[in-house]
Amino acid sequence: MNMNVAIEPILAIIMGILILLVPRFLNYFVAIYLIVVGILGLMHTITIT
């Protein structure tokens, strides 16, 4: 059985919870989220042959 789990929705839920718990770190959470999603997007589009 092959399970493909998209990490972006899970990451978004975690970041949303963290923003609710510690709103003063909003800028850091958003920046980390954007960096991680960008890296994952690049890894998805770049295929090593």
Jmol script that loads the backbone (N, CA, C; Angstrom):
load data "model"
ATOM      1  N   MET A   1       0.853  -1.185   0.000  1.00  0.00           N
ATOM      2  CA  MET A   1       0.000   0.000   0.000  1.00  0.00           C
ATOM      3  C   MET A   1       0.890   1.237   0.000  1.00  0.00           C
ATOM      4  N   ASN A   2       0.683   2.101  -0.964  1.00  0.00           N
ATOM      5  CA  ASN A   2       1.475   3.324  -1.100  1.00  0.00           C
ATOM      6  C   ASN A   2       0.620   4.506  -0.666  1.00  0.00           C
ATOM      7  N   MET A   3       1.075   5.190   0.386  1.00  0.00           N
ATOM      8  CA  MET A   3       0.323   6.349   0.882  1.00  0.00           C
ATOM      9  C   MET A   3       1.071   7.626   0.522  1.00  0.00           C
ATOM     10  N   ASN A   4       0.442   8.464  -0.266  1.00  0.00           N
ATOM     11  CA  ASN A   4       1.018   9.756  -0.611  1.00  0.00           C
ATOM     12  C   ASN A   4       0.332  10.824   0.230  1.00  0.00           C
ATOM     13  N   VAL A   5       1.101  11.439   1.114  1.00  0.00           N
ATOM     14  CA  VAL A   5       0.556  12.470   1.990  1.00  0.00           C
ATOM     15  C   VAL A   5       1.157  13.806   1.589  1.00  0.00           C
ATOM     16  N   ALA A   6       0.297  14.761   1.273  1.00  0.00           N
ATOM     17  CA  ALA A   6       0.779  16.099   0.931  1.00  0.00           C
ATOM     18  C   ALA A   6       1.187  16.800   2.221  1.00  0.00           C
ATOM     19  N   ILE A   7       2.396  17.321   2.241  1.00  0.00           N
ATOM     20  CA  ILE A   7       2.915  17.921   3.469  1.00  0.00           C
ATOM     21  C   ILE A   7       2.470  19.377   3.637  1.00  0.00           C
ATOM     22  N   GLU A   8       2.116  20.049   2.555  1.00  0.00           N
ATOM     23  CA  GLU A   8       1.735  21.451   2.651  1.00  0.00           C
ATOM     24  C   GLU A   8       0.497  21.671   3.529  1.00  0.00           C
ATOM     25  N   PRO A   9      -0.587  20.877   3.359  1.00  0.00           N
ATOM     26  CA  PRO A   9      -1.748  21.093   4.237  1.00  0.00           C
ATOM     27  C   PRO A   9      -1.429  20.827   5.712  1.00  0.00           C
ATOM     28  N   ILE A  10      -0.623  19.809   5.983  1.00  0.00           N
ATOM     29  CA  ILE A  10      -0.244  19.509   7.363  1.00  0.00           C
ATOM     30  C   ILE A  10       0.584  20.653   7.925  1.00  0.00           C
ATOM     31  N   LEU A  11       1.518  21.157   7.127  1.00  0.00           N
ATOM     32  CA  LEU A  11       2.351  22.282   7.553  1.00  0.00           C
ATOM     33  C   LEU A  11       1.504  23.528   7.795  1.00  0.00           C
ATOM     34  N   ALA A  12       0.510  23.751   6.948  1.00  0.00           N
ATOM     35  CA  ALA A  12      -0.360  24.915   7.114  1.00  0.00           C
ATOM     36  C   ALA A  12      -1.171  24.823   8.407  1.00  0.00           C
ATOM     37  N   ILE A  13      -1.660  23.634   8.737  1.00  0.00           N
ATOM     38  CA  ILE A  13      -2.413  23.458   9.983  1.00  0.00           C
ATOM     39  C   ILE A  13      -1.516  23.711  11.184  1.00  0.00           C
ATOM     40  N   ILE A  14      -0.309  23.165  11.164  1.00  0.00           N
ATOM     41  CA  ILE A  14       0.630  23.367  12.277  1.00  0.00           C
ATOM     42  C   ILE A  14       0.965  24.846  12.433  1.00  0.00           C
ATOM     43  N   MET A  15       1.254  25.516  11.332  1.00  0.00           N
ATOM     44  CA  MET A  15       1.577  26.940  11.399  1.00  0.00           C
ATOM     45  C   MET A  15       0.380  27.757  11.886  1.00  0.00           C
ATOM     46  N   GLY A  16      -0.828  27.398  11.463  1.00  0.00           N
ATOM     47  CA  GLY A  16      -2.020  28.104  11.934  1.00  0.00           C
ATOM     48  C   GLY A  16      -2.210  27.965  13.440  1.00  0.00           C
ATOM     49  N   ILE A  17      -1.990  26.769  13.952  1.00  0.00           N
ATOM     50  CA  ILE A  17      -2.099  26.547  15.397  1.00  0.00           C
ATOM     51  C   ILE A  17      -1.033  27.344  16.137  1.00  0.00           C
ATOM     52  N   LEU A  18       0.203  27.339  15.618  1.00  0.00           N
ATOM     53  CA  LEU A  18       1.273  28.088  16.270  1.00  0.00           C
ATOM     54  C   LEU A  18       0.979  29.590  16.270  1.00  0.00           C
ATOM     55  N   ILE A  19       0.409  30.098  15.178  1.00  0.00           N
ATOM     56  CA  ILE A  19       0.074  31.520  15.110  1.00  0.00           C
ATOM     57  C   ILE A  19      -1.014  31.856  16.139  1.00  0.00           C
ATOM     58  N   LEU A  20      -1.976  30.958  16.308  1.00  0.00           N
ATOM     59  CA  LEU A  20      -3.013  31.199  17.321  1.00  0.00           C
ATOM     60  C   LEU A  20      -2.431  31.179  18.734  1.00  0.00           C
ATOM     61  N   LEU A  21      -1.481  30.279  18.979  1.00  0.00           N
ATOM     62  CA  LEU A  21      -0.910  30.157  20.318  1.00  0.00           C
ATOM     63  C   LEU A  21       0.082  31.271  20.633  1.00  0.00           C
ATOM     64  N   VAL A  22       0.890  31.656  19.631  1.00  0.00           N
ATOM     65  CA  VAL A  22       1.937  32.664  19.854  1.00  0.00           C
ATOM     66  C   VAL A  22       1.863  33.700  18.728  1.00  0.00           C
ATOM     67  N   PRO A  23       0.900  34.611  18.783  1.00  0.00           N
ATOM     68  CA  PRO A  23       0.696  35.540  17.659  1.00  0.00           C
ATOM     69  C   PRO A  23       1.848  36.526  17.445  1.00  0.00           C
ATOM     70  N   ARG A  24       2.673  36.777  18.458  1.00  0.00           N
ATOM     71  CA  ARG A  24       3.754  37.746  18.255  1.00  0.00           C
ATOM     72  C   ARG A  24       4.847  37.211  17.326  1.00  0.00           C
ATOM     73  N   PHE A  25       4.868  35.904  17.078  1.00  0.00           N
ATOM     74  CA  PHE A  25       5.848  35.315  16.168  1.00  0.00           C
ATOM     75  C   PHE A  25       5.281  35.093  14.771  1.00  0.00           C
ATOM     76  N   LEU A  26       4.201  35.792  14.437  1.00  0.00           N
ATOM     77  CA  LEU A  26       3.524  35.611  13.152  1.00  0.00           C
ATOM     78  C   LEU A  26       4.485  35.759  11.975  1.00  0.00           C
ATOM     79  N   ASN A  27       5.312  36.800  11.976  1.00  0.00           N
ATOM     80  CA  ASN A  27       6.230  37.019  10.855  1.00  0.00           C
ATOM     81  C   ASN A  27       7.185  35.850  10.668  1.00  0.00           C
ATOM     82  N   TYR A  28       7.696  35.312  11.769  1.00  0.00           N
ATOM     83  CA  TYR A  28       8.625  34.188  11.673  1.00  0.00           C
ATOM     84  C   TYR A  28       7.936  32.937  11.148  1.00  0.00           C
ATOM     85  N   PHE A  29       6.719  32.655  11.644  1.00  0.00           N
ATOM     86  CA  PHE A  29       6.003  31.473  11.192  1.00  0.00           C
ATOM     87  C   PHE A  29       5.672  31.559   9.702  1.00  0.00           C
ATOM     88  N   VAL A  30       5.252  32.720   9.260  1.00  0.00           N
ATOM     89  CA  VAL A  30       4.925  32.893   7.838  1.00  0.00           C
ATOM     90  C   VAL A  30       6.179  32.748   6.988  1.00  0.00           C
ATOM     91  N   ALA A  31       7.283  33.338   7.435  1.00  0.00           N
ATOM     92  CA  ALA A  31       8.533  33.241   6.680  1.00  0.00           C
ATOM     93  C   ALA A  31       9.008  31.792   6.592  1.00  0.00           C
ATOM     94  N   ILE A  32       8.956  31.071   7.701  1.00  0.00           N
ATOM     95  CA  ILE A  32       9.372  29.662   7.690  1.00  0.00           C
ATOM     96  C   ILE A  32       8.469  28.843   6.778  1.00  0.00           C
ATOM     97  N   TYR A  33       7.169  29.096   6.854  1.00  0.00           N
ATOM     98  CA  TYR A  33       6.221  28.375   6.001  1.00  0.00           C
ATOM     99  C   TYR A  33       6.518  28.607   4.524  1.00  0.00           C
ATOM    100  N   LEU A  34       6.734  29.861   4.147  1.00  0.00           N
ATOM    101  CA  LEU A  34       7.008  30.172   2.744  1.00  0.00           C
ATOM    102  C   LEU A  34       8.313  29.537   2.275  1.00  0.00           C
ATOM    103  N   ILE A  35       9.332  29.541   3.115  1.00  0.00           N
ATOM    104  CA  ILE A  35      10.609  28.933   2.747  1.00  0.00           C
ATOM    105  C   ILE A  35      10.448  27.424   2.552  1.00  0.00           C
ATOM    106  N   VAL A  36       9.759  26.775   3.487  1.00  0.00           N
ATOM    107  CA  VAL A  36       9.588  25.318   3.394  1.00  0.00           C
ATOM    108  C   VAL A  36       8.755  24.945   2.173  1.00  0.00           C
ATOM    109  N   VAL A  37       7.664  25.656   1.936  1.00  0.00           N
ATOM    110  CA  VAL A  37       6.822  25.357   0.773  1.00  0.00           C
ATOM    111  C   VAL A  37       7.589  25.613  -0.523  1.00  0.00           C
ATOM    112  N   GLY A  38       8.396  26.667  -0.551  1.00  0.00           N
ATOM    113  CA  GLY A  38       9.208  26.940  -1.735  1.00  0.00           C
ATOM    114  C   GLY A  38      10.221  25.840  -1.999  1.00  0.00           C
ATOM    115  N   ILE A  39      10.893  25.381  -0.958  1.00  0.00           N
ATOM    116  CA  ILE A  39      11.874  24.293  -1.117  1.00  0.00           C
ATOM    117  C   ILE A  39      11.192  23.013  -1.573  1.00  0.00           C
ATOM    118  N   LEU A  40      10.042  22.698  -0.947  1.00  0.00           N
ATOM    119  CA  LEU A  40       9.318  21.494  -1.362  1.00  0.00           C
ATOM    120  C   LEU A  40       8.849  21.599  -2.815  1.00  0.00           C
ATOM    121  N   GLY A  41       8.427  22.789  -3.216  1.00  0.00           N
ATOM    122  CA  GLY A  41       8.010  22.991  -4.603  1.00  0.00           C
ATOM    123  C   GLY A  41       9.162  22.805  -5.576  1.00  0.00           C
ATOM    124  N   LEU A  42      10.336  23.309  -5.205  1.00  0.00           N
ATOM    125  CA  LEU A  42      11.508  23.122  -6.066  1.00  0.00           C
ATOM    126  C   LEU A  42      11.917  21.659  -6.123  1.00  0.00           C
ATOM    127  N   MET A  43      11.868  20.981  -5.003  1.00  0.00           N
ATOM    128  CA  MET A  43      12.239  19.565  -4.984  1.00  0.00           C
ATOM    129  C   MET A  43      11.281  18.740  -5.823  1.00  0.00           C
ATOM    130  N   HIS A  44      10.017  19.154  -5.864  1.00  0.00           N
ATOM    131  CA  HIS A  44       9.030  18.431  -6.641  1.00  0.00           C
ATOM    132  C   HIS A  44       9.244  18.615  -8.144  1.00  0.00           C
ATOM    133  N   THR A  45       9.677  19.815  -8.541  1.00  0.00           N
ATOM    134  CA  THR A  45       9.833  20.102  -9.970  1.00  0.00           C
ATOM    135  C   THR A  45      11.179  19.657 -10.503  1.00  0.00           C
ATOM    136  N   ILE A  46      12.198  19.586  -9.649  1.00  0.00           N
ATOM    137  CA  ILE A  46      13.527  19.166 -10.086  1.00  0.00           C
ATOM    138  C   ILE A  46      13.616  17.649  -9.967  1.00  0.00           C
ATOM    139  N   THR A  47      13.860  16.999 -11.092  1.00  0.00           N
ATOM    140  CA  THR A  47      14.008  15.543 -11.060  1.00  0.00           C
ATOM    141  C   THR A  47      15.443  15.190 -11.408  1.00  0.00           C
ATOM    142  N   ILE A  48      16.028  14.356 -10.601  1.00  0.00           N
ATOM    143  CA  ILE A  48      17.412  13.927 -10.817  1.00  0.00           C
ATOM    144  C   ILE A  48      17.379  12.663 -11.664  1.00  0.00           C
ATOM    145  N   THR A  49      18.060  12.705 -12.819  1.00  0.00           N
ATOM    146  CA  THR A  49      18.071  11.534 -13.704  1.00  0.00           C
ATOM    147  C   THR A  49      19.432  10.915 -13.768  1.00  0.00           C
TER     148      THR A  49
END
end "model"
wireframe off; spacefill off
backbone 0.3
color backbone group
